[in-house]
Amino acid sequence: MHDLETLNAGGYASATHLKLTCPLPTGLPPAILSLGNTLTRLDLSGTGLSSLPPNFGASLPNLRILFLSNNNFTTFPSVLSTCPSLEMVAFRSNGMTSIPEGSLPPRLRWLILTDNQIETLPEDLGKCERLEKCMLSGNRLSSLPETMSQCKNLALLRLSANRFSTIPSWLFSLPKLAFLSFAGNPCVEAQTSAATAKAGNRFDLEKIEWKKLEVQETLGEGASGVISKGLWKQSEEYAEEVAIKVFKGAGVMSDGTPADELAAVLAAGFHEGLITVLGKVVGHPDEVVEGSEDEKKTKFQGGIVMQLIPEYYSALGLPPSFDTCSRDCFPEDASLSASEALGMLTGIAGAAAHLHQRGIAHGDLYAHNILGSKADRHALLGDFGAATIYGTDAEVYAGMEKLEVLAFANLLEDVLGLIRKDMEKKPETAVVVASDAAAPPTMRDSSELTKEEEEAVVQGLEKLHKQCADPLVDSRPSFEDIEVELEDLVGFRGMMRIPIPNLN
């Protein structure tokens, strides 16, 4: 973080990044425009700005990333179209109502307009050929310009909490769209209500009184709420260690609303590849039944009690960076053995199949939302913040599953990189598979693989990746088909163990 006094005194003359948080009542400080030779990232969020000077683009030719969230821009500044290098623009929570034609930067790759009052988008958005990530949740949109069908590089689109009565069919043919959410729109109100009612009537979904919960240390905190370790006191003699998530805020997050996330989590039900929800919190002291909008935005919005995940589970990846945009990052030393990867991938494919059978798209199927245990070769898919309950009518949103299959293709590609790293670290001598004298010759234990088997697994995953990443969306396999393919590679289907097939 930087300060205005030092900026005005010329103290940041060669800065590449600049962030100010102080109020700027007189507009953009002229000293910022003198940093044009070096400045690539500028963050002026929360400073009260409402306009930019006409020489902004010409003065900052190297600017790539611009954050202007929580300000007072009611109109998208047209001067940004003159920024030759600008790739990422964020105007979250500005009260913005309009985006004039011709105002978008020519190299736009990442656009954040979450939580505004925008009713229409400019037709020339379709000219943004590099657009990869577009965040539009929490606006007043009821349609998208058909020119957006030309955004062939679009990978992530957030449309939650808008006014769509239908979702454009051409979205389901975009070759790179893998992450789509549109919860909280009229087109899915009925599906969400039905799924919520069904989840609420589940006989095995406990209603857990807040007074029976003891909240301990915080495990994690996101935009939608806080997850804490705790105890569920089921009787005077017995208490179970659990994780407690308390949803807060009625506002719109980047992916959607806390209410829609809660609905999707409860509708998801039980699966070994999902974090188990033990019950729904009732009787919280901050629960708001009546009150002002400000009270509702800050008070308790629901809560769930979940199984506590052992500490030896860890995130499979890291969130995308500014450079990777829609793709995850991974630590330099990260790796997975072929058998570890297969176990995890099979479980996640099964979890995704389970969700889509219930008409739920996860919307954020990333490695960083997966907790994995190498020792157990097991993985859990979490974070339903971008989930959409789209329903089970085969004629409605039939392409949702195939879009998410592309997200799984991205995961496959990343995991293949981790397997190759693991294989490079191993000595040339192949690992011998332990034999079981009682087992017939065709039975195999896939917990350890020879070098040749690992290479066969890599070939199989490469083949599956190609199928899942097919640019023709309808040609991609279903998650149920993917699960079967992975089980074949693991060496079993159900209780029937089979040899790894010859994939040459």
Solvent accessible surface area in square Angstrom, and as a share of the most:
residue,aa,sasa,rsa
1,M,164,0.73
2,H,52,0.23
3,D,69,0.36
4,L,52,0.26
5,E,144,0.64
6,T,47,0.27
7,L,5,0.02
8,N,93,0.48
9,A,86,0.66
10,G,47,0.46
11,G,49,0.47
12,Y,38,0.14
13,A,74,0.58
14,S,86,0.55
15,A,18,0.14
16,T,71,0.41
17,H,82,0.37
18,L,3,0.01
19,K,80,0.34
20,L,1,0.00
21,T,63,0.36
22,C,43,0.26
23,P,104,0.65
24,L,9,0.04
25,P,123,0.77
26,T,138,0.80
27,G,24,0.23
28,L,20,0.10
29,P,11,0.07
30,P,110,0.69
31,A,24,0.18
32,I,0,0.00
33,L,32,0.16
34,S,86,0.56
35,L,8,0.04
36,G,7,0.07
37,N,140,0.72
38,T,41,0.24
39,L,0,0.00
40,T,38,0.22
41,R,73,0.27
42,L,0,0.00
43,D,24,0.13
44,L,0,0.00
45,S,30,0.19
46,G,43,0.41
47,T,3,0.02
48,G,37,0.35
49,L,4,0.02
50,S,67,0.43
51,S,71,0.46
52,L,22,0.11
53,P,35,0.22
54,P,126,0.79
55,N,72,0.37
56,F,0,0.00
57,G,0,0.00
58,A,85,0.66
59,S,27,0.17
60,L,0,0.00
61,P,54,0.34
62,N,59,0.30
63,L,0,0.00
64,R,75,0.27
65,I,6,0.03
66,L,1,0.00
67,F,38,0.16
68,L,0,0.00
69,S,14,0.09
70,N,90,0.46
71,N,7,0.04
72,N,84,0.43
73,F,1,0.00
74,T,80,0.46
75,T,60,0.35
76,F,0,0.00
77,P,17,0.11
78,S,57,0.37
79,V,23,0.13
80,L,0,0.00
81,S,37,0.24
82,T,77,0.45
83,C,0,0.00
84,P,66,0.41
85,S,31,0.20
86,L,0,0.00
87,E,19,0.09
88,M,8,0.04
89,V,0,0.00
90,A,2,0.02
91,F,0,0.00
92,R,62,0.23
93,S,29,0.19
94,N,10,0.05
95,G,25,0.24
96,M,0,0.00
97,T,69,0.40
98,S,46,0.30
99,I,14,0.07
100,P,47,0.29
101,E,103,0.46
102,G,45,0.43
103,S,0,0.00
104,L,16,0.08
105,P,0,0.00
106,P,86,0.54
107,R,98,0.36
108,L,0,0.00
109,R,47,0.17
110,W,27,0.10
111,L,2,0.01
112,I,25,0.13
113,L,0,0.00
114,T,0,0.00
115,D,54,0.28
116,N,10,0.05
117,Q,71,0.32
118,I,1,0.00
119,E,92,0.41
120,T,97,0.57
121,L,15,0.07
122,P,7,0.05
123,E,95,0.43
124,D,24,0.12
125,L,1,0.01
126,G,7,0.07
127,K,160,0.68
128,C,6,0.04
129,E,121,0.54
130,R,84,0.31
131,L,0,0.00
132,E,27,0.12
133,K,18,0.08
134,C,0,0.00
135,M,17,0.07
136,L,0,0.00
137,S,0,0.00
138,G,10,0.10
139,N,10,0.05
140,R,92,0.33
141,L,0,0.00
142,S,65,0.42
143,S,66,0.42
144,L,16,0.08
145,P,11,0.07
146,E,125,0.56
147,T,49,0.28
148,M,0,0.00
149,S,21,0.14
150,Q,107,0.47
151,C,0,0.00
152,K,99,0.42
153,N,55,0.28
154,L,0,0.00
155,A,11,0.08
156,L,5,0.02
157,L,0,0.00
158,R,3,0.01
159,L,0,0.00
160,S,1,0.00
161,A,22,0.17
162,N,10,0.05
163,R,130,0.48
164,F,0,0.00
165,S,78,0.50
166,T,99,0.58
167,I,13,0.07
168,P,24,0.15
169,S,92,0.59
170,W,42,0.15
171,L,0,0.00
172,F,29,0.12
173,S,70,0.45
174,L,3,0.01
175,P,33,0.21
176,K,105,0.45
177,L,0,0.00
178,A,2,0.02
179,F,1,0.01
180,L,6,0.03
181,S,0,0.00
182,F,0,0.00
183,A,6,0.05
184,G,34,0.33
185,N,0,0.00
186,P,64,0.41
187,C,17,0.10
188,V,1,0.00
189,E,104,0.47
190,A,77,0.59
191,Q,44,0.20
192,T,25,0.15
193,S,71,0.46
194,A,65,0.50
195,A,20,0.15
196,T,56,0.33
197,A,58,0.45
198,K,151,0.64
199,A,4,0.03
200,G,46,0.45
201,N,124,0.64
202,R,47,0.17
203,F,199,0.83
204,D,63,0.33
205,L,20,0.10
206,E,87,0.39
207,K,146,0.62
208,I,3,0.02
209,E,67,0.30
210,W,53,0.18
211,K,161,0.68
212,K,84,0.36
213,L,16,0.08
214,E,67,0.30
215,V,68,0.39
216,Q,66,0.29
217,E,97,0.44
218,T,82,0.48
219,L,92,0.46
220,G,31,0.30
221,E,135,0.60
222,G,50,0.48
223,A,71,0.55
224,S,14,0.09
225,G,5,0.05
226,V,32,0.19
227,I,53,0.27
228,S,9,0.06
229,K,43,0.18
230,G,0,0.00
231,L,42,0.21
232,W,28,0.10
233,K,88,0.37
234,Q,73,0.32
235,S,56,0.36
236,E,174,0.78
237,E,154,0.69
238,Y,118,0.45
239,A,45,0.35
240,E,53,0.24
241,E,93,0.42
242,V,0,0.00
243,A,6,0.05
244,I,1,0.01
245,K,24,0.10
246,V,15,0.09
247,F,0,0.00
248,K,100,0.42
249,G,10,0.09
250,A,47,0.37
251,G,28,0.27
252,V,25,0.15
253,M,31,0.14
254,S,36,0.23
255,D,32,0.17
256,G,4,0.04
257,T,24,0.14
258,P,2,0.01
259,A,67,0.52
260,D,24,0.12
261,E,8,0.04
262,L,18,0.09
263,A,11,0.08
264,A,1,0.00
265,V,18,0.11
266,L,8,0.04
267,A,10,0.08
268,A,3,0.02
269,G,10,0.09
270,F,85,0.35
271,H,47,0.21
272,E,132,0.59
273,G,0,0.00
274,L,4,0.02
275,I,38,0.19
276,T,34,0.20
277,V,12,0.07
278,L,43,0.21
279,G,0,0.00
280,K,73,0.31
281,V,6,0.04
282,V,47,0.27
283,G,60,0.58
284,H,22,0.10
285,P,103,0.65
286,D,63,0.33
287,E,89,0.40
288,V,36,0.21
289,V,129,0.74
290,E,150,0.67
291,G,41,0.39
292,S,59,0.38
293,E,112,0.50
294,D,104,0.54
295,E,81,0.36
296,K,65,0.27
297,K,106,0.45
298,T,98,0.57
299,K,73,0.31
300,F,10,0.04
301,Q,55,0.25
302,G,9,0.09
303,G,0,0.00
304,I,2,0.01
305,V,0,0.00
306,M,20,0.09
307,Q,59,0.26
308,L,47,0.23
309,I,31,0.16
310,P,56,0.35
311,E,170,0.76
312,Y,138,0.52
313,Y,27,0.10
314,S,71,0.46
315,A,55,0.43
316,L,22,0.11
317,G,3,0.03
318,L,84,0.42
319,P,79,0.50
320,P,28,0.18
321,S,45,0.29
322,F,64,0.27
323,D,91,0.47
324,T,46,0.27
325,C,0,0.00
326,S,4,0.02
327,R,68,0.25
328,D,12,0.06
329,C,34,0.20
330,F,48,0.20
331,P,56,0.35
332,E,160,0.72
333,D,122,0.63
334,A,21,0.16
335,S,11,0.07
336,L,4,0.02
337,S,18,0.11
338,A,0,0.00
339,S,12,0.07
340,E,30,0.13
341,A,1,0.00
342,L,4,0.02
343,G,22,0.21
344,M,5,0.02
345,L,3,0.01
346,T,16,0.09
347,G,14,0.13
348,I,2,0.01
349,A,0,0.00
350,G,4,0.04
351,A,0,0.00
352,A,0,0.00
353,A,6,0.04
354,H,28,0.13
355,L,0,0.00
356,H,15,0.07
357,Q,116,0.52
358,R,100,0.36
359,G,0,0.00
360,I,1,0.00
361,A,1,0.01
362,H,1,0.00
363,G,1,0.01
364,D,14,0.07
365,L,1,0.01
366,Y,12,0.05
367,A,3,0.02
368,H,43,0.19
369,N,14,0.07
370,I,0,0.00
371,L,54,0.27
372,G,5,0.05
373,S,0,0.00
374,K,100,0.42
375,A,85,0.66
376,D,76,0.39
377,R,81,0.30
378,H,50,0.22
379,A,0,0.00
380,L,8,0.04
381,L,1,0.00
382,G,10,0.10
383,D,79,0.41
384,F,16,0.07
385,G,17,0.16
386,A,1,0.01
387,A,3,0.03
388,T,0,0.00
389,I,8,0.04
390,Y,18,0.07
391,G,12,0.12
392,T,100,0.58
393,D,85,0.44
394,A,84,0.65
395,E,161,0.72
396,V,53,0.30
397,Y,28,0.11
398,A,74,0.57
399,G,10,0.10
400,M,4,0.02
401,E,39,0.18
402,K,44,0.18
403,L,3,0.02
404,E,6,0.02
405,V,0,0.00
406,L,16,0.08
407,A,0,0.00
408,F,0,0.00
409,A,0,0.00
410,N,26,0.13
411,L,4,0.02
412,L,0,0.00
413,E,80,0.36
414,D,29,0.15
415,V,1,0.00
416,L,7,0.04
417,G,30,0.29
418,L,8,0.04
419,I,0,0.00
420,R,95,0.35
421,K,73,0.31
422,D,19,0.10
423,M,44,0.20
424,E,144,0.64
425,K,135,0.57
426,K,70,0.30
427,P,105,0.66
428,E,143,0.64
429,T,111,0.65
430,A,39,0.30
431,V,64,0.37
432,V,125,0.72
433,V,33,0.19
434,A,82,0.64
435,S,110,0.71
436,D,93,0.48
437,A,114,0.88
438,A,99,0.76
439,A,31,0.24
440,P,71,0.45
441,P,132,0.83
442,T,85,0.49
443,M,75,0.33
444,R,90,0.33
445,D,73,0.38
446,S,21,0.14
447,S,44,0.29
448,E,91,0.41
449,L,13,0.06
450,T,28,0.17
451,K,75,0.32
452,E,113,0.51
453,E,20,0.09
454,E,10,0.04
455,E,73,0.33
456,A,20,0.15
457,V,0,0.00
458,V,16,0.09
459,Q,72,0.32
460,G,6,0.06
461,L,0,0.00
462,E,73,0.33
463,K,118,0.50
464,L,5,0.02
465,H,43,0.19
466,K,157,0.67
467,Q,70,0.31
468,C,0,0.00
469,A,31,0.24
470,D,39,0.20
471,P,87,0.55
472,L,125,0.62
473,V,7,0.04
474,D,123,0.64
475,S,67,0.43
476,R,4,0.01
477,P,25,0.16
478,S,29,0.19
479,F,0,0.00
480,E,103,0.46
481,D,76,0.39
482,I,0,0.00
483,E,44,0.20
484,V,57,0.32
485,E,78,0.35
486,L,0,0.00
487,E,28,0.13
488,D,28,0.14
489,L,8,0.04
490,V,13,0.07
491,G,3,0.03
492,F,61,0.26
493,R,117,0.43
494,G,54,0.52
495,M,186,0.83
496,M,133,0.59
497,R,97,0.35
498,I,51,0.26
499,P,62,0.39
500,I,28,0.14
501,P,54,0.34
502,N,129,0.66
503,L,52,0.26
504,N,156,0.80
